[in-house]
Every structure is written in structure tokens, then in C-alpha cells.
Amino acid sequence: MSNSVHFSSSELETSLSSFLQNGITEFTLQDEEILCHKGKLLRFLQIFRKKAGEVLLTLPVKAEVLDMDVCKACSELFCTIEIPLEGLSKGKNYLFDKKFFSRRAQMLNTMGLVFGFDMNFACTEGDSVKLFRDRLDFAVSLYPNHIDFSQLEAEVLSFEHNSEQKKPKPSATFSTQDIQMIKECANAVLTFYTYGRAVTWFLAVLAPLKMSASKFFQDFSEWQKINNCSLSSGWKAWEAKHSEIEKMQLEFLKFKYEEKNKAHLFDVVSNVVRLNGAICRCYGEGEESCVELSYNPDELLSGAAMNIQNFFDNAFMENSKVKVFMGKEEVEYHYGNL
């Protein structure tokens, strides 16, 4: 779902230096020989930094390859890392190593690297709805920038390489009905979390609802069906403007906070979501905007806002109008009282 450019190994090194000249701003490395070999990958990253350091590099790489050396090399680049979050089948049981992925994610977060997970479902023997939901809850807890589902994307977009994807198949532990339900849930994750750019605030706004991430996304998928913006209705998150998805996020969050008798906290949630959304759009699309808030934006962007209940209990209301714009090097904002 990106406009990234792909090259074969033979073309790669000779083409790197001409990327910017040819208007190429994103590049995805798909050469398995490089991606699976630490030495070759480190050499590629060194060359890429010298010849195309300003280009956004996407690395779809297995977590096993991500040691400290590779992560340090990635930290010197404009880079995002795509990690398959999957287990394996052993004795008809589905095995998933949470400790391993947790250690890798901690290293990536500590080094400030942008990473996302590519999840699958119903393609490995022993997988089930319960295990998928468990993986999804675990994935969200690690603060990935995004969560993708290449199975779903290949099916919806009818990629030419669709046959190479691991297709979900009905089994004794994953029925046809289960697969359709999880497809809708995966689409809800793509919409709300990934294309909704929710990583900075999602766990904070989820906490007062006292529900798991997987239950939240399953409920959101039902809400999408009712509002004709689900997978089955043909609505595509990647074709929508972020501001459109933000309205969906706020409508659904308002509904859930009312349902859970937490409506008094929703104003804080709305402030957090809308301010972070404006900043994301400024980074992503260069969009300048003005946001009316009920609290001080400095406080909304601080660690204090990561606990919605405590923020509500302790923060002073301060109506303000915030202008979000791109400064010389980064997004800036100015605000004044209404």
C-alpha cells in the first residue's frame, strides 16, 4: 500500500546514487539474500547511507537479524523496519516466543527506531482465534508504529504476487467464519491503529476502558459494519484522509467511553487525539492547522497525559487555540487563550 520502488540485486548499487535525482523518496529492500545475511545487510546499509541517505528505507527483516550492529546502522538512516510477527507449528501446536520479540522491541524502542509488525492468521497449523487475539494484544503492548496484515492487503488489492502470500485456510482450529471475523478485525486494526496513526496515544486511551486491544478492535470492526466503512462494504483505509479516520476514531471512542460510564474523561481523550492528529498530518502531509483545546497543549503532549484519569483529576482546564505548522526543521506549534 505504499509507493516504494523495487530494484533487483544487479541494479541496486548502481541505482542508489540516482534515487533523489529521479524523484525516488522511498525504497523497500526485497532482496532476501541481503535481508537474511547480517554481513551483506550491514554492507548494504553502509552503502545506502552514503549514496541515498535522505531516502526513506523500508526493511522487511526477520527479528532474528536485528542485533545491536544492525540496529545501530539503521539508526543512522531515515528508516522503518517491518518485522514478521509469527510463530511456528510443532506437533500441531502453534508456538510463539513472546520473550524473544519483547527483547527485540525493547532494543528498537530504546534506540528510537521506527518499526512495525506484519501479522498473519490461519496459515500455520494450530493457530486459532484465541491465539491471534493474544498475539494482537501482545503486539500492541510493544508500541509498534504500525501493524500490517500482508495477507489481507494482498487479497484486497489483488497483488500479482498474491499466490506467494500465506493465505488463511480453514482448519480444525480456525473455521471459515473465524477467518472472516478476523479479517474484519485486522481491517479495524489497519484503520484505527495503522492509518489512524494512533501509536502515541492508543494504550493511554484504551486503559480507562478496561478492555483488551483485541476486544476493542473487534468492537470497532462491528461499528465499521454498521457505519458502512468495513472491509465487506469496500471501504479502504489507505484511500481515506487521516482527518476522516480521526473523525471515526473520535466517534467510536465517544461511544465506548459512554458505554463504560467514562464519558467525563472523553474531553481529555478528544484533546489528546486531535492535537496528536494535527501534528501527524503536519509531519506527513505538511498540513498546517488550528486546533481548539480545553487543556494546555504542552501538558497534553507530556507524559502526564498518558494516564487519562490522573490527567483529568489534576490538570487545569485552559481553553486555547493551537496553530500547528512546519518550522525550519520540525513541527512547531503556537497557542493562545480563547
KOLNU-561713 format. One line per 4 residues: their letters; for each residue y, x, z of C-alpha. Coordinates in steps of 0.5 Angstrom, whole numbers, padded with zeros to 4 digits. Each point is the difference from the previous one (the first is absolute). Layout:
<pts>
A	Y/X/Z ~ ...
</pts>
This chain:
<pts>
MSNS	0000/0000/0000 ~ 0005/0006/-0001 ~ 0003/0003/-0006 ~ -0003/0007/0002
VHFS	-0002/0005/-0006 ~ -0007/0003/-0001 ~ -0002/0006/-0004 ~ -0007/0004/-0001
SSEL	-0001/0006/0003 ~ 0001/0004/-0006 ~ 0007/-0003/-0001 ~ 0002/0000/0007
ETSL	0003/0007/0002 ~ 0004/0001/-0007 ~ 0003/-0007/0001 ~ 0002/0000/0007
SSFL	0007/0004/-0001 ~ 0002/-0005/-0005 ~ -0001/-0006/0004 ~ 0007/-0001/0002
QNGI	0003/0001/-0007 ~ -0005/-0005/-0003 ~ 0002/-0005/0006 ~ -0006/0000/0004
TEFT	0002/-0001/0007 ~ -0007/-0002/0003 ~ -0007/0003/-0001 ~ -0007/-0001/0002
LQDE	-0005/0005/0000 ~ -0007/-0003/-0002 ~ -0004/0007/-0001 ~ -0006/-0001/0004
EILC	-0002/0008/-0001 ~ 0007/0002/0003 ~ 0000/-0006/0005 ~ -0007/0002/0003
HKGK	0001/0007/0001 ~ 0005/0003/0005 ~ 0002/0006/-0003 ~ 0001/-0003/-0007
LLRF	0004/-0005/0003 ~ 0005/0005/0004 ~ 0001/0004/-0006 ~ 0002/-0007/-0004
LQIF	0005/-0002/0006 ~ 0003/0007/0000 ~ 0001/0000/-0008 ~ 0002/-0007/0001
RKKA	0006/0001/0005 ~ 0002/0006/-0005 ~ 0000/-0004/-0006 ~ 0001/-0007/0002
GEVL	0002/0000/0007 ~ 0005/-0006/-0001 ~ -0005/-0005/-0003 ~ -0004/-0005/0005
LTLP	-0007/0003/0000 ~ -0006/-0005/0002 ~ -0006/0003/0002 ~ -0006/-0005/0001
VKAE	-0004/0005/0004 ~ -0006/-0001/0005 ~ 0001/0001/0007 ~ -0005/0006/0001
VLDM	0005/0004/-0005 ~ 0006/-0001/0005 ~ 0000/0006/0004 ~ 0006/0003/0003
DVCK	0001/0005/-0006 ~ 0000/-0006/-0005 ~ 0005/-0004/0004 ~ 0005/0006/0001
ACSE	0000/0001/-0007 ~ 0001/-0008/-0001 ~ 0006/0000/0005 ~ 0004/0005/-0005
LFCT	-0001/-0005/-0005 ~ 0003/-0007/-0002 ~ -0007/-0003/0001 ~ -0004/-0006/0002
IEIP	-0007/0000/0002 ~ -0005/-0005/-0002 ~ -0007/0000/0005 ~ -0006/-0004/-0002
LEGL	-0002/-0003/0007 ~ -0007/-0002/-0001 ~ -0007/0001/0004 ~ -0007/0001/-0003
SKGK	-0006/-0003/0000 ~ -0006/0003/0005 ~ -0006/-0004/0001 ~ 0003/-0007/-0003
NYLF	0005/0001/0006 ~ 0008/0001/-0002 ~ 0002/0007/0004 ~ 0008/0001/0000
DKKF	0003/0006/0004 ~ 0006/-0002/0004 ~ 0001/0006/0004 ~ 0000/0004/-0007
FSRR	0005/-0004/-0003 ~ 0004/0000/0006 ~ 0001/0007/0001 ~ 0002/0001/-0008
AQML	0005/-0006/0001 ~ 0003/0003/0006 ~ 0001/0007/-0003 ~ 0003/-0003/-0006
NTMG	0005/-0004/0004 ~ 0002/0006/0005 ~ 0002/0004/-0007 ~ 0004/-0006/-0002
LVFG	-0004/-0001/-0007 ~ -0001/-0007/-0003 ~ -0007/-0002/-0001 ~ -0003/-0007/-0002
FDMN	-0007/-0002/0000 ~ -0005/-0003/-0005 ~ -0004/-0005/0003 ~ -0006/-0004/-0003
FACT	-0005/-0005/0002 ~ -0007/-0003/-0002 ~ -0002/0006/-0004 ~ -0004/0004/0005
EGDS	-0007/-0002/0003 ~ 0001/-0003/0007 ~ 0008/-0002/-0001 ~ 0002/-0006/0003
VKLF	0006/-0005/0001 ~ 0000/0003/0007 ~ 0000/0007/-0001 ~ 0005/-0001/-0006
RDRL	0005/-0003/0005 ~ -0002/0005/0005 ~ 0002/0006/-0005 ~ 0006/-0004/-0002
DFAV	0002/0000/0008 ~ -0001/0007/0000 ~ 0004/0002/-0006 ~ 0006/-0004/0002
SLYP	0000/0004/0007 ~ 0001/0006/-0003 ~ 0006/-0001/-0003 ~ -0001/0001/-0008
NHID	0006/-0001/-0004 ~ -0004/-0005/-0005 ~ -0007/-0003/0000 ~ -0003/-0001/-0007
FSQL	-0006/-0003/-0003 ~ -0002/0003/-0007 ~ -0006/-0005/-0001 ~ 0005/-0006/0001
EAEV	0005/0004/-0004 ~ -0005/0002/-0006 ~ -0002/-0008/0000 ~ 0006/-0003/0000
LSFE	0004/0005/-0005 ~ -0007/0001/-0005 ~ 0001/0007/0000 ~ -0004/0003/-0005
HNSE	-0004/0005/0005 ~ -0002/-0007/0004 ~ -0007/0002/-0002 ~ 0001/0006/0004
QKKP	0002/-0003/0007 ~ -0005/-0002/0005 ~ 0000/-0008/-0001 ~ -0001/-0004/0006
KPSA	-0007/-0003/0000 ~ -0003/-0006/0004 ~ -0006/0002/0005 ~ -0003/-0002/0006
TFST	0006/0002/0004 ~ 0005/-0002/-0005 ~ 0000/-0006/-0003 ~ 0004/-0003/-0007
QDIQ	0004/-0004/0005 ~ 0001/0006/0004 ~ 0002/0004/-0006 ~ 0005/-0005/-0002
MIKE	0003/-0001/0007 ~ 0001/0008/0001 ~ 0003/0001/-0007 ~ 0006/-0005/0002
CANA	0000/0004/0007 ~ 0001/0006/-0004 ~ 0005/-0003/-0004 ~ 0004/-0002/0006
VLTF	0000/0007/0002 ~ 0003/0002/-0006 ~ 0005/-0005/0000 ~ 0002/0000/0007
YTYG	-0001/0008/0002 ~ 0000/0004/-0006 ~ 0005/-0003/-0005 ~ 0004/-0003/0006
RAVT	0001/0007/0003 ~ -0002/-0002/0007 ~ -0003/0006/0003 ~ 0006/0002/0004
WFLA	0000/-0007/0004 ~ -0006/-0003/-0001 ~ -0004/0002/0006 ~ 0006/-0002/0004
VLAP	0001/-0007/-0002 ~ -0008/-0001/0000 ~ 0000/0002/0007 ~ 0003/-0006/0003
LKMS	-0004/-0005/-0004 ~ -0006/0003/0004 ~ -0005/0000/-0006 ~ -0003/0005/-0005
ASKF	0003/0002/-0006 ~ -0006/-0002/-0004 ~ 0001/-0007/0003 ~ 0007/0000/-0002
FQDF	-0001/0002/-0007 ~ -0006/-0006/0000 ~ 0005/-0005/0002 ~ 0005/0003/-0005
SEWQ	-0004/-0001/-0005 ~ -0001/-0007/0001 ~ 0007/-0001/0001 ~ 0001/0003/-0007
KINN	-0005/-0005/-0003 ~ 0004/-0006/0003 ~ 0006/0003/-0003 ~ -0003/0002/-0007
CSLS	0001/0007/0001 ~ -0007/0002/0001 ~ -0005/0004/-0005 ~ -0003/-0006/-0002
SGWK	0007/-0003/-0002 ~ 0001/0006/-0004 ~ 0006/0003/0004 ~ 0001/0007/-0001
AWEA	0003/0004/0006 ~ 0001/0006/-0004 ~ 0004/-0004/-0005 ~ 0005/-0003/0005
KHSE	0006/0003/0003 ~ 0000/0002/0007 ~ 0005/-0004/0002 ~ -0004/-0006/-0002
IEKM	-0006/0003/0004 ~ 0004/0001/0006 ~ 0002/-0008/0000 ~ -0007/-0001/0000
QLEF	-0001/0004/0006 ~ 0005/-0003/0004 ~ -0002/-0007/-0001 ~ -0007/0002/0002
LKFK	0002/0004/0006 ~ 0004/-0006/0002 ~ -0006/-0005/-0001 ~ -0004/0005/0004
YEEK	0005/0001/0006 ~ 0001/-0007/0001 ~ -0008/-0002/-0001 ~ -0001/0006/0006
NKAH	0006/-0003/0004 ~ 0004/0006/-0001 ~ 0006/-0003/-0004 ~ 0005/0003/0005
LFDV	-0002/0007/-0003 ~ 0001/-0002/-0007 ~ 0007/0002/-0001 ~ -0002/0007/0002
VSNV	-0005/0001/-0005 ~ 0004/-0003/-0005 ~ 0006/0005/0001 ~ -0006/0006/0000
VRLN	-0003/-0003/-0006 ~ 0007/-0001/-0004 ~ 0003/0007/0002 ~ -0006/0004/-0002
GAIC	-0001/-0004/-0006 ~ 0007/0002/-0002 ~ -0001/0007/0001 ~ -0006/0000/-0004
RCYG	0003/-0003/-0006 ~ 0006/0005/0000 ~ -0006/0005/0000 ~ -0004/-0003/-0005
EGEE	0005/-0003/-0005 ~ 0007/0003/0002 ~ 0002/-0007/0002 ~ 0006/-0001/0004
SCVE	0000/-0006/0005 ~ 0003/-0003/0006 ~ -0004/-0003/0006 ~ 0003/-0004/0005
LSYN	-0004/0001/0007 ~ 0000/-0002/0007 ~ -0001/0007/0003 ~ 0003/0007/0000
PDEL	-0004/0003/-0007 ~ 0000/0007/0004 ~ -0005/-0004/0005 ~ -0004/-0004/-0005
LSGA	-0001/0007/-0003 ~ -0002/0003/0006 ~ -0007/0001/0004 ~ 0003/-0006/0005
AMNI	-0001/-0005/-0006 ~ -0008/0002/-0001 ~ -0001/-0004/0007 ~ 0003/-0007/-0002
QNFF	-0001/-0004/0006 ~ 0003/0006/0004 ~ 0006/0000/-0005 ~ 0001/-0007/0001
DNAF	0000/0001/0007 ~ 0005/0006/0000 ~ 0004/0000/-0006 ~ 0007/-0003/0000
MENS	0002/-0004/-0006 ~ 0005/0002/-0004 ~ 0002/-0003/-0007 ~ 0001/0005/-0005
KVKV	0001/0000/-0008 ~ -0004/0006/-0002 ~ 0001/0004/-0007 ~ -0006/0004/-0003
FMGK	0002/0005/-0005 ~ -0003/0006/-0003 ~ 0004/0006/0002 ~ 0000/0007/-0003
EEVE	-0007/0002/0003 ~ -0003/-0006/0003 ~ 0001/-0007/0002 ~ 0006/-0002/0005
YHYG	0003/-0006/0003 ~ 0006/-0002/0003 ~ 0002/-0006/0004 ~ 0005/-0004/0004
NL	0000/-0006/0004 ~ 0000/-0007/-0003
</pts>
